[in-house]
Amino acid sequence: MRTSLSTLQKMLDNNEKIAVLTCYDATFARILENSGIDALLVGDSLGNVLQGESTTLSVTLDDMIYHTRCVARGTDKVFIITDMPFGSYQASPELAFKNACKIIAAGAHMVKIEGGHIMADTVQFLTRRGIPVCAHIGLTPQSIHQLGGYRLQGHSEKSARLLEDEAKILEKSGAGMLVIELIPAKLAEKITQTLSIPTIGIGAGNNCSGQVLVLHDMLGLSQGKKPRFIKDFMLEAKTIQAAVENYVIAVKTGQFPNIEHQF
Ligand code: KIV
């Protein structure tokens, strides 16, 4: 049986951590599913790791639909979340609905959108019309030019309070899950305790309800300077399946992320 949003919610209620990885094609999707991953994120990080771009801003709706179809074909059991790309949802809830329908028709079970207060109406519009939404706050790569760089968010008291408020508003608007990226571990823990929906952290410490990493980062494929929150699981594994199994175990047992991966 396919994992659903209510399965993931039950995992949170039973204190079981949720292990998520990004995925962009059918072959990896099958390996990840067979390794015990709970959910796959067809992330717009494909702009970086597949297309070689320095940002996610040029990823198109057609790209996301294509990769969602590929991932969906490679799976029977996992829950699939797909990023709505830059420009496909920000202008209005109606635009977001029209484009989210295409992503869901391609095989996703939930769409992910970046942004806080400003996205509350859109989250409500989509969820009231039957489209599950994962919100995403903290470092939101589609706002990179506004944020001025890939850096830690929520480190001042004011910005921490803003993120706490945003998390609450997004949950109230109907978000079924929340990705929190690159914020202090203590703040992520506080947000997680306040909400009743799962929080999925990346660079947000190990007291979130689950964790996500970009597949290419956790397989040690990404070149250049590695952000602190990444762990290369291939270093201690002979096969990709073993590396992913170790990631799933490390997330579920709370061994990843550890103190050296957090802020
Ligand atoms: O696109 C992506 O891979 C993401 C994760 C980093 C959360 O949004």
Residues whose N, C-alpha, C, O or C-beta is under 5 A from the ligand:
A	BS01	KIV	T22 G43 D44 S45 V179 I202
